[in-house]
Amino acid sequence: MKKETMRCWFGWIAAVVLCVTLAIPIRVAGQEAKKGHHYYKLFDLGTFGGLNSYLSYPLPSEVQLNRRGMVVGIADTPNPDPYSPNCIVSECALAHAFQWRKGVLTDLGALPGNNNSYAFASNDLGVIVGISENGVIDPLTGFPEVDGVIWTDGKILDVGTLGGNGSFTGNVNRWGQVVGAALNNIPDSLAGGLAIPPFFPVATQMHAFLWQNGKMHDLGTLGGPDSQAQFVNVWGQVAGQSYTNSVVNPGTGIPTEDPFLWQHGRMIDLGTLGGTLGYANWLTQGGQVVGTSNLAGDTTHHAFLWERGKLRDLGTLGGNNSEAWFANDEGEVVGRADISTSSTNHHAFVWKNGVMTDLGTVAGQPLSTAEGINSKGQIVGDSNGNGWLWENGSIVDLNSLVLPGATVHVAGAAAINDRGEIVAAGLPPDGREHVILLIPCDQDHVDVEGCDFEAVEATATAGTNSAQVAQAVAMTVSLPKVSASNTIVQIPSLRTNRTRRIESLPQK
């Protein structure tokens, strides 16, 4: 225990030194500091010869882009899925997890056999977590078995299960501790109703786990049969959600589900805002948990922030519902909230020091959602199929900041790191979807070839191909939802629906 404490202490000191070093101003030779927005160079990460590539889904707020600019996700190959029609991607192509770093797209492979794999998150040391089929058909469901995996030092490691036929990893911290959920061998029909739907049919109980030093530890539940862990911070705190009993509620169709924080060997019930459904969407390094909870009656839901033993209702922008998707380590929370009780329209928000601020929309659209915020307070999200950036007190369409010549439409920005790099879903002219990375032309990226370091006056509306805009809007208005609701949302399996984060959310 003392050794781990010392490791954390020295890691903290190193982090402080690094932050101070990075804070030293750097000026490009011959260039004076300018106000306004930066141009961004767009990198299309491509595929492995197939049609599409995607970011992680359905785990919200995953570290799809780490602080060193590495992106992880999934990309199609030109080969058919051998398990069709029980496919991970809807076009039933064989798809593999990828890592993109400094212009190189790397196929991370899968467990032995002709299997699919999917990368969800990475830490800043390059350890990546995700899932892979293992080549076995689950005798209880008839579907391919999927196991949580870790990619490190060029190898893939199967984290195993808790005695059942499947698992998935959620996230990894800087020390290599991994969290997720795994099946045991006790029959159960309720696990599929948890906030994060499994990537496979479930016939037995699912429990949250913490994996470290080569061993999986069952974190238990809050009293019900099932739980799942999504996030782990540098201190080894774990956040997720769990059933508290086995009694199905008529309003949601599942047992009561509460968010939890696991620390010091025990699972703490964070409670709800009065309803029978709540779940976590992020865990900060300071132990703050943000997420969404139903109110009493299970007809409305609000964003919440839990810290120091208290659950706080963040309210709305005048409407009935709100959802918190992410928070930075300064305690600034972002998400979306209804703007009036008579309207279904919602706007992106940032909540800070007790105040929820409406971030507005772009491109004349009625809806917007904030997906990520960095330590500098820069926020990204999407507005009806247009990715946007909020900085310096205003919202701007990212398509208007991309260097001239790019043909890919920025459809939905998913995350922004502290270097200002943005990962997003992009729509090439051929109608496919590719993961894209936007790198700012600023003093931290002077080595990016082709950058224009002049300040740019951006507009709220970008001049973009109308067909691409229509495709982007269709992605965000006609597909499955992932959110707390007056009735529990049953999210279709990845095997039968082309679901990804920006299209799985309610209308933006």
C-alpha positions in Angstrom: 0.0 0.0 0.0 2.9 2.4 0.9 4.6 1.6 -2.4 1.4 2.5 -4.4 1.1 5.7 -2.4 4.6 6.6 -3.2 4.1 5.9 -6.9 1.0 8.2 -6.9 3.0 10.9 -5.0 5.9 10.9 -7.3 3.6 10.7 -10.3 1.8 13.8 -9.1 5.1 15.7 -8.6 6.1 14.7 -12.2 2.8 15.9 -13.5 3.2 19.3 -11.8 6.7 19.7 -13.2 5.4 18.7 -16.7 2.5 21.2 -16.5 4.8 24.0 -15.4 7.1 23.2 -18.3 4.3 23.1 -20.8 3.0 26.4 -19.5 6.2 28.3 -20.6 5.1 30.5 -23.6 6.4 29.5 -27.0 6.3 31.9 -29.9 6.7 30.9 -33.5 9.6 32.8 -35.1 8.4 35.9 -36.8 4.9 35.5 -35.5 3.2 37.7 -33.0 0.4 36.4 -30.8 -3.0 37.0 -32.5 -6.6 36.9 -31.2 -9.3 34.9 -32.8 -9.6 31.3 -33.8 -6.9 29.0 -35.2 -7.1 27.1 -38.5 -7.2 23.3 -38.2 -5.6 20.8 -40.4 -7.9 17.9 -41.0 -6.5 14.3 -41.0 -8.7 11.6 -42.4 -7.7 8.5 -40.5 -9.1 6.2 -43.2 -9.8 2.4 -42.9 -8.0 -0.9 -43.3 -9.3 -1.2 -46.9 -13.0 -1.3 -46.0 -15.7 1.4 -46.1 -15.9 3.0 -42.6 -14.1 3.7 -39.4 -15.7 4.7 -36.1 -15.0 6.0 -32.6 -16.0 4.1 -29.5 -19.6 3.4 -28.8 -21.6 3.0 -26.6 -19.2 3.7 -23.7 -19.6 7.5 -23.2 -16.8 9.9 -22.7 -14.1 7.4 -23.4 -10.5 8.4 -23.9 -10.7 8.1 -27.7 -8.0 10.8 -28.0 -5.3 10.9 -25.3 -3.1 13.8 -24.3 -0.4 12.7 -26.7 -2.6 12.8 -29.7 -3.2 9.1 -30.1 -6.6 8.1 -31.4 -8.2 4.7 -31.0 -11.4 3.1 -32.6 -12.5 0.5 -35.1 -12.0 0.3 -38.9 -13.4 -1.9 -41.6 -11.3 -4.3 -43.6 -12.4 -5.4 -47.1 -13.1 -8.9 -45.9 -16.6 -10.2 -44.9 -17.4 -10.9 -41.2 -17.2 -14.7 -40.7 -20.0 -14.5 -38.1 -22.5 -12.8 -40.3 -25.3 -11.9 -39.7 -24.2 -11.5 -36.0 -21.8 -8.7 -36.9 -20.1 -6.0 -34.9 -20.6 -3.4 -37.7 -23.8 -3.2 -39.7 -22.2 -3.7 -43.1 -20.9 -7.0 -41.8 -17.3 -6.4 -42.7 -14.5 -7.8 -40.7 -13.4 -4.9 -38.5 -10.3 -4.4 -36.4 -9.3 -2.1 -33.6 -7.0 0.7 -34.7 -4.4 3.1 -33.2 -3.5 6.3 -35.0 -0.4 8.1 -34.0 1.6 10.7 -35.9 0.1 10.0 -39.2 0.3 6.2 -39.0 -2.8 4.0 -38.7 -2.0 0.7 -37.0 -4.1 -2.5 -37.1 -4.1 -3.7 -33.5 -5.3 -7.2 -34.5 -7.6 -9.4 -32.5 -7.5 -12.6 -30.5 -6.3 -15.7 -32.5 -8.6 -16.6 -35.3 -10.6 -14.6 -37.9 -12.1 -12.3 -35.3 -13.4 -8.7 -34.9 -11.9 -6.3 -32.4 -12.7 -2.8 -31.2 -10.6 -0.3 -29.2 -12.4 2.0 -26.7 -9.8 3.9 -24.8 -6.1 4.5 -24.1 -3.9 6.0 -21.4 -1.1 8.4 -22.1 1.5 5.6 -22.0 -0.2 4.0 -25.0 -2.0 1.1 -23.2 -5.2 0.5 -25.1 -8.4 -1.4 -23.9 -11.3 -2.7 -25.9 -12.9 -6.0 -26.9 -12.2 -8.9 -29.3 -14.2 -12.0 -30.4 -12.4 -15.1 -29.2 -13.4 -17.5 -31.9 -15.9 -19.4 -29.7 -19.7 -19.5 -30.1 -21.5 -19.0 -26.8 -23.6 -22.1 -26.2 -26.2 -20.2 -24.2 -26.9 -17.6 -26.9 -25.5 -18.9 -30.2 -23.6 -15.6 -30.7 -19.8 -15.2 -30.9 -18.2 -14.8 -27.5 -16.6 -11.4 -26.9 -13.8 -10.8 -24.3 -12.3 -7.6 -22.9 -8.7 -7.2 -24.1 -5.7 -5.0 -23.5 -3.1 -4.0 -26.1 0.3 -3.2 -24.8 3.9 -3.5 -26.0 2.7 -4.9 -29.3 0.7 -7.7 -27.7 -3.0 -8.4 -27.0 -4.0 -9.8 -23.6 -7.4 -11.4 -22.9 -8.6 -10.2 -19.5 -11.0 -13.2 -19.2 -14.3 -13.4 -17.5 -15.8 -14.1 -14.0 -16.7 -17.6 -15.1 -19.2 -16.7 -17.8 -19.0 -16.3 -21.5 -18.1 -12.7 -22.1 -16.7 -9.4 -20.9 -15.7 -5.9 -22.0 -13.2 -3.3 -20.8 -14.2 0.3 -20.1 -11.2 2.3 -19.4 -7.6 2.3 -18.2 -5.7 4.7 -15.9 -2.0 5.7 -16.0 -1.0 2.8 -13.8 -2.5 0.2 -16.1 -5.6 -0.6 -13.9 -8.5 -1.6 -16.2 -12.2 -1.6 -15.4 -15.2 -3.1 -17.2 -17.9 -5.7 -16.8 -17.7 -9.5 -17.0 -20.2 -12.4 -17.0 -20.3 -15.0 -14.3 -22.2 -18.4 -14.6 -25.4 -17.5 -12.7 -28.5 -17.4 -14.9 -29.9 -13.9 -15.3 -32.1 -12.1 -17.8 -31.7 -8.5 -16.6 -28.0 -7.6 -17.3 -28.9 -6.4 -20.9 -30.9 -3.5 -19.4 -28.0 -1.7 -17.7 -27.0 1.7 -19.0 -24.1 0.4 -21.1 -25.5 -2.3 -23.3 -23.3 -5.4 -23.8 -21.8 -6.1 -27.2 -23.4 -9.5 -27.1 -26.6 -11.2 -25.8 -26.5 -11.9 -22.1 -27.8 -15.0 -20.4 -25.9 -14.7 -17.0 -25.1 -12.1 -14.4 -22.7 -9.2 -15.2 -20.5 -7.7 -12.6 -18.2 -4.7 -12.6 -14.5 -5.6 -12.3 -11.1 -4.0 -11.7 -8.2 -5.7 -13.4 -4.7 -5.2 -12.2 -1.4 -7.1 -12.1 -2.9 -9.8 -14.3 -5.9 -10.5 -12.2 -9.6 -9.7 -12.4 -11.3 -8.6 -9.2 -15.1 -8.8 -8.9 -16.3 -5.4 -7.5 -19.8 -6.8 -6.6 -23.1 -4.9 -6.9 -25.3 -2.5 -4.9 -27.5 -5.4 -3.9 -29.0 -6.4 -7.3 -27.8 -9.1 -9.7 -25.8 -6.9 -12.1 -23.3 -4.0 -12.3 -20.8 -2.5 -14.7 -17.7 -0.2 -14.3 -16.8 2.4 -16.9 -14.2 4.7 -15.5 -11.1 4.5 -13.3 -9.0 7.5 -12.2 -5.3 7.8 -11.2 -6.2 7.1 -7.6 -7.9 3.8 -8.4 -11.4 5.1 -7.8 -13.9 3.4 -10.1 -17.3 4.7 -11.3 -20.2 2.9 -12.9 -23.7 1.8 -12.2 -25.5 -1.2 -10.5 -28.9 -2.6 -9.9 -29.9 -2.2 -6.2 -32.4 -5.1 -6.3 -34.1 -7.5 -8.6 -37.6 -5.9 -8.6 -38.6 -4.5 -12.1 -40.0 -1.0 -11.9 -43.1 -0.4 -14.1 -41.8 3.0 -15.3 -38.4 1.8 -16.6 -38.8 -2.0 -17.2 -35.7 -2.8 -15.1 -34.8 -2.9 -11.4 -33.6 0.3 -9.7 -30.3 1.3 -11.2 -28.0 3.7 -9.3 -24.5 5.1 -10.1 -21.7 4.1 -7.8 -18.2 5.0 -6.8 -15.9 2.2 -5.7 -13.0 3.1 -3.4 -11.1 1.6 -0.5 -12.5 -1.8 -1.3 -16.2 -0.9 -1.2 -18.9 0.2 -3.5 -20.7 3.5 -2.5 -24.2 4.0 -3.7 -24.4 7.6 -5.1 -28.2 7.5 -5.1 -30.5 9.3 -7.7 -32.4 12.5 -7.9 -35.6 10.8 -6.8 -36.2 8.4 -9.7 -35.3 4.7 -10.1 -32.7 5.1 -12.9 -29.3 6.9 -12.8 -25.9 6.3 -14.3 -22.4 7.7 -14.5 -20.9 9.4 -17.5 -17.5 10.4 -16.3 -15.1 10.3 -13.3 -12.6 13.1 -12.7 -9.2 12.7 -11.2 -10.6 14.5 -8.1 -13.2 11.8 -7.6 -16.2 13.8 -9.0 -18.8 11.8 -10.8 -21.1 13.3 -13.4 -24.1 11.6 -15.1 -27.8 11.6 -15.5 -30.6 10.6 -13.2 -34.4 10.3 -13.4 -36.4 12.5 -11.1 -39.3 11.2 -8.9 -41.9 9.5 -11.1 -39.4 8.6 -13.8 -40.9 11.0 -16.3 -38.0 13.5 -16.5 -34.2 13.4 -16.0 -31.5 15.8 -15.0 -27.7 16.1 -15.1 -26.0 15.5 -11.8 -22.6 16.1 -10.2 -21.5 14.0 -7.2 -18.7 15.2 -5.0 -17.7 14.9 -1.3 -20.7 12.7 -0.5 -23.3 14.9 -2.0 -25.4 14.5 -5.2 -26.2 17.8 -6.9 -29.0 18.4 -9.4 -27.5 20.7 -12.1 -30.9 21.8 -13.4 -31.9 22.7 -16.9 -32.0 25.7 -19.3 -35.7 26.2 -18.6 -37.0 22.8 -19.9 -37.7 19.5 -18.3 -34.6 17.4 -19.0 -30.8 17.6 -19.0 -27.9 15.2 -19.3 -24.2 15.6 -18.2 -21.7 13.9 -20.6 -18.3 15.0 -19.4 -16.3 17.1 -16.9 -12.8 18.4 -16.8 -10.7 18.2 -13.6 -11.6 21.8 -12.8 -15.2 20.6 -12.2 -16.6 22.2 -15.3 -19.5 20.0 -16.6 -20.8 19.8 -20.1 -23.8 18.2 -21.7 -27.2 19.3 -23.0 -30.4 20.6 -21.5 -33.9 21.4 -22.7 -34.5 25.2 -23.2 -38.2 25.4 -22.5 -41.0 23.2 -21.1 -43.0 23.6 -24.3 -40.2 22.6 -26.6 -38.2 19.4 -27.2 -35.2 21.5 -28.3 -32.1 21.2 -26.2 -28.9 23.2 -26.2 -25.3 22.4 -25.2 -24.4 23.7 -21.8 -21.4 24.2 -19.5 -22.0 24.2 -15.8 -19.5 26.0 -13.6 -19.6 27.2 -10.0 -23.3 26.6 -9.8 -24.3 28.3 -13.0 -25.4 26.6 -16.2 -24.6 28.5 -19.4 -26.3 28.0 -22.7 -23.7 27.5 -25.4 -26.2 27.9 -28.3 -26.1 26.2 -31.6 -24.4 26.6 -35.0 -25.5 26.6 -38.6 -29.0 27.8 -37.7 -29.8 24.5 -36.1 -32.2 24.2 -33.2 -30.3 21.5 -31.3 -26.8 21.0 -29.9 -24.9 18.7 -27.5 -21.6 19.3 -25.8 -19.4 16.2 -25.8 -16.1 17.2 -24.3 -14.2 20.0 -22.5 -10.5 20.3 -21.8 -8.5 22.0 -19.0 -8.5 25.3 -20.9 -12.3 25.4 -21.1 -12.5 24.7 -24.8 -15.7 22.7 -25.5 -16.6 20.5 -28.5 -19.8 18.9 -29.7 -22.3 18.7 -32.5 -25.3 20.6 -33.7 -27.5 18.6 -36.1 -24.6 17.0 -37.9 -22.2 20.0 -37.7 -19.2 19.6 -35.4 -18.4 22.8 -33.3 -16.0 24.4 -31.0 -16.8 26.8 -28.2 -14.0 29.1 -27.0 -13.5 32.7 -26.0 -17.2 33.0 -25.2 -18.6 31.9 -28.6 -19.6 28.8 -30.6 -18.2 28.3 -34.1 -18.8 25.6 -36.7 -15.5 23.6 -37.0 -16.1 23.3 -40.8 -15.4 27.0 -41.1 -12.0 26.6 -39.3 -10.7 23.7 -41.4 -7.9 24.7 -43.9 -9.1 25.2 -47.4 -9.1 22.1 -49.6 -10.5 19.6 -47.2 -13.5 17.6 -48.6 -14.5 15.8 -45.4 -17.4 17.3 -43.5 -16.9 17.5 -39.7 -20.2 15.9 -38.5 -19.7 15.6 -34.8 -16.8 16.4 -32.5 -16.4 13.8 -29.8 -13.4 14.9 -27.7 -10.7 17.6 -27.3 -7.4 17.2 -25.4 -5.4 19.8 -23.6 -3.3 20.5 -26.8 -6.5 21.5 -28.5 -6.6 18.5 -30.8 -10.1 17.4 -31.7 -11.3 13.9 -32.7 -14.6 13.7 -34.6 -16.7 11.8 -37.0 -16.1 12.9 -40.6 -18.2 12.4 -43.8 -16.2 12.0 -47.0 -18.0 12.9 -50.3 -18.6 9.2 -51.0 -21.2 9.0 -48.2 -19.1 6.8 -45.8 -18.0 7.7 -42.3 -14.3 8.0 -41.2 -12.7 9.0 -38.0 -11.0 12.4 -38.4 -8.5 14.4 -36.3 -8.3 18.2 -36.3 -4.9 19.6 -35.3 -4.8 23.3 -34.6 -2.3 25.5 -36.4 -0.8 27.0 -33.3 2.4 27.4 -31.3 2.2 23.8 -30.0 2.0 22.4 -33.5 4.6 24.3 -35.5 5.8 21.1 -37.1 2.5 20.4 -38.8 3.1 20.6 -42.6 0.8 22.8 -44.5 -0.6 24.8 -41.5 -1.6 28.4 -41.8 -0.8 30.2 -38.5 -2.8 33.3 -39.3 -5.8 34.0 -37.1 -9.1 33.3 -38.7 -12.5 35.0 -38.3 -14.8 32.1 -38.3 -18.5 32.0 -38.9 -21.4 30.1 -37.2 -22.3 28.6 -40.6 -19.9 26.8 -42.8 -20.0 26.5 -46.5 -20.2 22.7 -46.8 -21.5 20.3 -49.4 -25.3 20.2 -48.9 -25.4 16.4 -49.4 -22.9 15.9 -46.7 -24.8 18.2 -44.3 -28.0 16.2 -45.1 -26.3 13.0 -44.3 -24.9 14.3 -41.1 -28.3 15.6 -39.9 -29.8 12.2 -40.8 -27.2 10.5 -38.6 -28.3 12.5 -35.6 -32.1 12.5 -35.9 -33.1 9.0 -36.9 -31.1 6.6 -34.8 -31.2 4.9 -31.4 -30.9 6.8 -28.2 -28.7 6.4 -25.1 -30.0 8.4 -22.2 -32.0 8.3 -19.0 -35.7 8.5 -19.9 -39.2 8.2 -18.5 -38.9 4.6 -19.9 -35.7 2.7 -20.1 -34.1 2.9 -23.5 -33.3 -0.5 -24.9 -30.3 0.1 -27.1 -30.0 -2.3 -30.1 -26.9 -4.4 -30.2 -23.9 -3.3 -32.2 -24.3 -6.5 -34.1 -27.5 -5.5 -35.8 -27.3 -1.7 -35.9 -24.7 0.6 -37.2 -24.6 2.5 -33.9 -21.9 4.9 -32.9 -21.7 7.7 -30.4 -22.8 10.7 -32.4 -25.8 8.9 -33.8 -26.8 7.0 -30.7 -27.7 10.1 -28.8 -31.1 11.8 -28.9 -31.6 14.5 -31.5 -28.9 17.1 -31.4 
